[in-house]
Amino acid sequence: MSITFAQGFSAAGVEAGISSVKGKKDLALVVNNGPLNAAAGVFTSNRFCAAPVQWSRKIVADGELKAVILNSGGANACTGEPGFAQSKKTAETVAELVGCNSTDVAVCSTGLIGELLPLDNVLAGAKHAYEALASTAEAGADASHAIMTTDTKPKTVELNGSTGWKIGGMVKGSGMIAPQLATMLCVITTDAVVSAGQMQAALAVATDHSFNRIDVDGCMSTNDTVLLLASGASGVEPDQDEFNKLVQEACASLARQIVGDGEGASHDIRITVTGATTEEAALACGRAVAASNLLKCAISGNDPNWGRIVSSLGTVPTEVAPYDSTAVTVDVNGVRICENGGAGRPRSEVDMTPREVHIDIDLHAGSAEATVWTDDLTNDYVHINADYES
């Protein structure tokens, strides 16, 4: 049921004629039926942030949202004032339909950068989606399909709190994925009774430890948006620690699903750095390795090339991550192929047949650690992005 799993939410996903893919559902609507309209959001830090991001970041600042409209088939990014006017008009149309102020409607878009949306199709699609709103599993599934672009499958999550409240969510994302969020639109819903302040604090930590720790291709998007909505329909005020934990679990699950559907990927790569002086140091090292296209190509060819791991590790400045390079060890899928900064066991001993590749790096400099996820890069990735039309 994903976003309709929690009580108090209805959703729809419809074909609006926005996408270049004929017959594809390309517009989703999520409505919070209350009694609460609490909300929180986290957005891309890209300086070329899209018009929908500019709109939604501004209107979620007061901690309230009634509805979210999302489209695939066009990013409405780098479109200037006309693009912002499109987002505003879209919000106004949805507001009139659901009976709220336009400042309580978030707008999200994904697709090709640099082109305005076919606004008439968007607005007609909004009306169609409003008429199709339902709280069923099918409605939630339709919405999760409507936000997909190069995704090969919908990505959803459903979690139960211990006292009868729930969390549901959906995300789209497959390529143009890098730390500081990813190319993704994400809506998470809960029927818990929580304040906007509680939600914003929980979401900030959750995104930092999930969406900010995945990297498919090192490319940051202009449209990244993560929204958390609370209806309060369960009537349950959750334990704050449990609420924080489940929000983190929801984000972690959705982020992991993005990596698992990386464009053309044949391996998901988990990079864990231990023995660092601080978590920030471990994260910097993990991100440096995850950003290596040389390593990703090697993994695509089933080659656990540890030289590409340590060479990337060595780009992290000493002041960021102090360690002795002659003490570093690297294990790939449980085989120590780098020992004390040099050759370890033969690379041929590493079993590269599993979808998941585990790279474990020990800096032997402290007790902090961090994990990031990435994918390999394959020929399919090149073809998908060479032919991308949204």
Secondary structure, DSSP 8 states (H G I E B T S, - for coil): -GGGSSTTEEEEEE--S-SSSTT---EEEEEE-SS--EEEEEE---TT--HHHHHHHHHGGGSB-SEEEEESSB---S-HHHHHHHHHHHHHHHHHHHTS-GGGEEEEEBS-TT----HHHHHHHHHHHHHH-B-SHHHHHHHHHHT-SS-SS-EEEEEE-TTS-EEEEEEE-SSS--SSS-S-EEEEEE-S---HHHHHHHHHHHHHTTGGGEESSS---S--EEEEEE--TT-----HHHHHHHHHHHHHHHHHHHHHT-TT-S-EEEEEEEEESSHHHHHHHHHHHHT-HHHHHHHHTT---HHHHHHHHTTS-TTTS---GGG-EEEETTEEEEETTEE-S-GGGS---SSEEEEEEE-SS-SEEEEEEEE---HHHHHHHHS---
